[in-house]
Amino acid sequence: MVEVSGNSDQAFMQRAMQLARVAEQAGEVPVGAVVVRDGEIIGEGWNQPIGQHDPTAHAEIMALRDAATRVGNYRLPETTLYVTLEPCPMCAGAIIHARVKRVVFAASDPKGGAAGSMFDLLPSDQRFNHRTEVEAGVLADECSELLRGFFRAKRR
């Protein structure tokens, strides 16, 4: 794992941004994610659906898989997931099933976000047996610009 200087939401989001750049270099939509427990990164991921030929290989899913493998359990209570883009419904479902305590995301996704933008699966849907705390907007401008730049270059 990469050492993160500082134990703050911004420091962990900066690591997620580094991972988003890994995705971008591979031609994937630049989204990165880290799972943190007790101030330590226990899982990392970046978007890989194109390279992996896997529609479920979103950054959040990859980070959850990495964390679950490292701790030897698919349940990840008392963790925080940091992600550069608001989770989609698929990722929100995985977050709920993993029992992630908190999600911190940067950029909102008005076309597919499931943490308040288009859907409100995290944390408001009372039909689930697990609620996840959500904090939006940490380094939102930087992450939004990374995404805008990627799609601007794609359109050229």
C-alpha positions as CSV (number, residue, x, y, z in Angstrom):
1,M,0.0,0.0,0.0
2,V,1.0,3.6,-0.6
3,E,1.6,5.7,2.5
4,V,-0.8,8.7,2.7
5,S,0.6,11.7,4.5
6,G,-2.2,12.9,6.8
7,N,-5.3,11.2,8.1
8,S,-7.9,13.4,6.6
9,D,-10.7,13.1,4.1
10,Q,-8.7,15.3,1.7
11,A,-5.6,13.2,2.1
12,F,-7.4,10.0,1.3
13,M,-9.3,11.6,-1.6
14,Q,-6.0,12.8,-3.0
15,R,-4.9,9.1,-3.1
16,A,-8.2,8.2,-4.8
17,M,-7.4,11.0,-7.4
18,Q,-4.0,9.4,-8.0
19,L,-5.7,6.1,-8.7
20,A,-8.2,7.9,-11.0
21,R,-5.2,9.0,-13.1
22,V,-4.1,5.4,-13.3
23,A,-7.5,4.7,-14.9
24,E,-7.1,7.6,-17.2
25,Q,-3.7,6.5,-18.4
26,A,-5.3,3.1,-19.3
27,G,-8.0,4.8,-21.3
28,E,-10.7,4.3,-18.7
29,V,-13.0,6.9,-17.2
30,P,-10.8,8.5,-14.5
31,V,-12.4,7.3,-11.2
32,G,-10.4,6.1,-8.2
33,A,-11.4,4.7,-4.8
34,V,-9.8,3.7,-1.5
35,V,-11.2,1.9,1.5
36,V,-9.9,3.1,4.9
37,R,-10.2,1.5,8.3
38,D,-8.6,3.0,11.4
39,G,-6.7,5.6,9.3
40,E,-5.1,3.0,7.1
41,I,-5.9,2.2,3.4
42,I,-6.9,-1.4,3.2
43,G,-8.2,-1.4,-0.4
44,E,-7.6,0.5,-3.6
45,G,-9.2,0.5,-7.0
46,W,-9.7,2.4,-10.2
47,N,-12.1,2.0,-13.1
48,Q,-11.2,-1.0,-15.2
49,P,-14.3,-2.2,-17.1
50,I,-12.8,-1.8,-20.5
51,G,-9.5,-3.4,-19.7
52,Q,-11.0,-6.2,-17.6
53,H,-13.9,-6.7,-20.0
54,D,-16.1,-6.5,-16.9
55,P,-19.0,-4.2,-16.5
56,T,-18.7,-4.5,-12.7
57,A,-15.1,-3.3,-12.6
58,H,-15.9,0.2,-11.3
59,A,-13.4,1.8,-9.0
60,E,-15.6,1.2,-5.9
61,I,-16.1,-2.5,-6.6
62,M,-12.3,-3.0,-7.2
63,A,-11.5,-1.2,-4.0
64,L,-14.1,-3.2,-2.0
65,R,-12.7,-6.5,-3.6
66,D,-9.2,-5.5,-2.6
67,A,-10.2,-4.6,0.9
68,A,-12.3,-7.8,1.4
69,T,-9.4,-10.0,0.2
70,R,-6.9,-8.3,2.4
71,V,-9.1,-8.6,5.6
72,G,-10.5,-12.0,4.7
73,N,-14.1,-10.9,4.9
74,Y,-16.7,-9.5,2.5
75,R,-18.1,-7.4,5.3
76,L,-16.2,-4.2,5.9
77,P,-17.8,-2.5,8.9
78,E,-16.2,0.6,10.4
79,T,-14.7,1.5,7.0
80,T,-14.9,4.6,4.9
81,L,-14.9,4.4,1.1
82,Y,-13.4,7.5,-0.7
83,V,-14.3,7.8,-4.3
84,T,-13.7,10.6,-6.9
85,L,-17.2,10.3,-8.4
86,E,-20.6,9.6,-6.7
87,P,-21.3,5.9,-6.7
88,C,-23.8,4.4,-9.2
89,P,-26.7,2.1,-8.1
90,M,-24.6,-1.0,-8.7
91,C,-21.8,0.3,-6.5
92,A,-24.3,1.6,-3.9
93,G,-25.6,-2.0,-3.6
94,A,-22.1,-3.4,-3.1
95,I,-21.4,-0.7,-0.5
96,I,-24.6,-1.6,1.4
97,H,-23.8,-5.3,1.3
98,A,-20.3,-4.8,2.5
99,R,-21.6,-2.7,5.4
100,V,-19.4,0.2,4.7
101,K,-20.0,2.8,7.4
102,R,-19.3,5.9,5.4
103,V,-18.8,7.1,1.8
104,V,-17.0,10.2,1.0
105,F,-17.2,11.3,-2.7
106,A,-15.9,14.2,-4.7
107,A,-17.9,14.9,-7.8
108,S,-21.6,14.5,-8.1
109,D,-23.1,12.4,-10.9
110,P,-26.4,13.9,-11.9
111,K,-26.9,11.3,-14.6
112,G,-26.4,8.2,-12.5
113,G,-25.4,9.0,-8.9
114,A,-27.0,6.9,-6.2
115,A,-26.0,9.0,-3.2
116,G,-28.5,11.8,-3.7
117,S,-28.1,13.1,-7.3
118,M,-30.3,10.8,-9.3
119,F,-31.1,8.2,-6.8
120,D,-30.9,8.3,-3.0
121,L,-29.9,4.8,-2.0
122,L,-27.1,6.0,0.3
123,P,-28.1,6.8,3.1
124,S,-31.8,7.6,2.8
125,D,-33.5,4.5,1.6
126,Q,-35.1,3.0,4.7
127,R,-35.9,-0.3,3.0
128,F,-32.3,-1.5,3.4
129,N,-31.1,-3.1,6.6
130,H,-27.9,-1.0,6.5
131,R,-27.5,2.8,6.3
132,T,-24.3,4.4,5.1
133,E,-23.3,7.9,6.0
134,V,-22.4,10.1,3.1
135,E,-20.3,13.2,2.7
136,A,-20.2,14.8,-0.7
137,G,-17.9,17.4,-2.3
138,V,-14.5,16.6,-0.9
139,L,-12.1,17.9,-3.6
140,A,-15.1,18.1,-5.9
141,D,-13.6,20.8,-8.2
142,E,-10.4,18.9,-8.8
143,C,-12.1,15.6,-9.5
144,S,-14.7,17.3,-11.7
145,E,-12.0,18.9,-13.8
146,L,-10.2,15.6,-14.2
147,L,-13.4,14.0,-15.5
148,R,-14.2,17.0,-17.8
149,G,-10.7,17.0,-19.2
150,F,-11.0,13.3,-19.9
151,F,-14.3,13.6,-21.8
152,R,-13.1,16.8,-23.6
153,A,-10.1,14.9,-24.9
154,K,-12.3,12.0,-26.0
155,R,-14.6,14.2,-28.0
156,R,-11.6,15.6,-30.0
